Amino acid sequence: MPSATCASWRTRRFKPLSVPTWDHQHAWHLFIIRVDEAACGISRDALMEKLKAMGIGTGLHFRAAHTQKYYRERFPEVSLPNTEWNSARICSLPLFPDMTDDDVTRVISALRQLSGR
């Protein structure tokens, strides 16, 4: 299943979970979620660990640039609270061309189970 098709299908299946709308066309090379611990009852890191235990890989992308070693060493005084807040809550879910409908269903079912929805 092409990534864009998989992402579109997954987005529809996420309902009633919160899914934003975009006013641009997404490349769908990554499927990023923001984990709202207050709404889901689980932190991003705990969610990633539980998905891993269920055999579902996740990834960390879009880490706050100023927290990377190069910038930390050169600009230690920089603080970007909004960037840090967002970076601490997002992770990527599996999204690849060979994903089957069953693969997508398994990921969504796991997210629903872990978020209590």
C-alpha positions as CSV (number, residue, x, y, z in Angstrom):
1,M,0.0,0.0,0.0
2,P,1.6,3.4,-1.0
3,S,2.5,5.6,2.0
4,A,0.0,8.3,1.1
5,T,-2.8,5.7,0.8
6,C,-1.8,4.1,4.0
7,A,-1.7,7.4,5.8
8,S,-5.1,8.5,4.5
9,W,-6.6,5.2,5.5
10,R,-5.0,5.4,8.9
11,T,-6.2,9.0,9.4
12,R,-9.8,7.9,8.8
13,R,-9.4,4.9,11.2
14,F,-8.0,7.2,13.9
15,K,-11.4,8.8,14.5
16,P,-12.7,9.5,17.1
17,L,-9.1,10.2,18.2
18,S,-8.0,13.7,17.6
19,V,-6.7,14.2,14.0
20,P,-5.8,17.7,12.8
21,T,-6.6,19.0,9.3
22,W,-3.9,20.3,7.0
23,D,-4.2,23.1,4.5
24,H,-1.3,21.7,2.5
25,Q,-0.4,18.4,0.8
26,H,1.7,16.2,3.1
27,A,4.5,14.0,1.7
28,W,3.6,11.2,4.1
29,H,7.2,10.0,4.5
30,L,6.5,10.0,8.3
31,F,3.4,9.5,10.4
32,I,3.9,11.7,13.4
33,I,1.6,11.8,16.4
34,R,1.6,14.1,19.4
35,V,0.8,12.2,22.6
36,D,-1.3,14.2,25.1
37,E,-0.7,12.5,28.4
38,A,-3.6,14.4,30.0
39,A,-6.1,13.1,27.4
40,C,-4.6,9.6,26.9
41,G,-3.3,8.8,30.4
42,I,0.1,7.8,29.0
43,S,3.3,9.7,28.3
44,R,5.0,9.6,24.9
45,D,7.9,7.5,26.3
46,A,5.6,5.1,28.0
47,L,3.5,4.7,24.9
48,M,6.6,4.0,22.8
49,E,7.8,1.4,25.3
50,K,4.4,-0.3,25.4
51,L,4.2,-0.3,21.6
52,K,7.7,-1.8,21.4
53,A,6.5,-4.6,23.8
54,M,3.7,-5.3,21.4
55,G,6.1,-5.6,18.5
56,I,5.3,-2.1,17.0
57,G,8.3,0.1,16.3
58,T,8.2,3.9,16.8
59,G,10.8,6.6,16.1
60,L,11.8,10.0,17.4
61,H,12.0,12.7,14.7
62,F,12.0,16.5,14.9
63,R,14.0,16.7,18.1
64,A,14.5,20.3,19.2
65,A,17.5,21.4,17.3
66,H,18.9,23.6,20.1
67,T,19.1,20.5,22.4
68,Q,21.5,18.7,20.0
69,K,25.1,18.5,21.1
70,Y,26.4,21.0,18.5
71,Y,24.0,23.7,19.5
72,R,24.0,22.9,23.3
73,E,27.8,23.4,23.3
74,R,27.7,26.6,21.3
75,F,24.5,28.2,22.7
76,P,24.0,26.7,26.2
77,E,21.7,29.6,27.3
78,V,19.1,29.1,24.6
79,S,15.7,28.0,25.9
80,L,12.8,27.4,23.6
81,P,10.0,26.2,25.9
82,N,7.4,25.6,23.1
83,T,9.8,23.7,21.0
84,E,10.9,21.6,23.9
85,W,7.3,20.9,24.9
86,N,6.4,19.7,21.5
87,S,9.6,17.7,21.0
88,A,8.9,15.8,24.2
89,R,5.5,14.7,23.0
90,I,5.8,13.6,19.4
91,C,6.9,10.3,17.9
92,S,6.5,8.6,14.6
93,L,4.5,5.5,13.9
94,P,5.2,2.8,11.3
95,L,4.5,4.0,7.8
96,F,6.0,2.2,4.8
97,P,4.9,1.1,1.3
98,D,4.6,-2.6,2.2
99,M,2.2,-2.0,5.1
100,T,-0.9,-4.1,4.8
101,D,-4.4,-3.3,6.0
102,D,-3.8,-5.7,8.9
103,D,-0.6,-3.9,9.8
104,V,-2.4,-0.5,10.0
105,T,-5.3,-2.1,11.9
106,R,-2.8,-3.6,14.4
107,V,-1.1,-0.2,15.0
108,I,-4.4,1.7,15.4
109,S,-5.9,-1.0,17.7
110,A,-2.8,-0.9,19.9
111,L,-3.1,2.9,20.1
112,R,-6.8,2.7,21.0
113,Q,-6.1,0.1,23.6
114,L,-3.2,2.1,25.2
115,S,-5.1,5.4,25.2
116,G,-8.3,3.7,26.6
117,R,-10.4,4.7,23.5
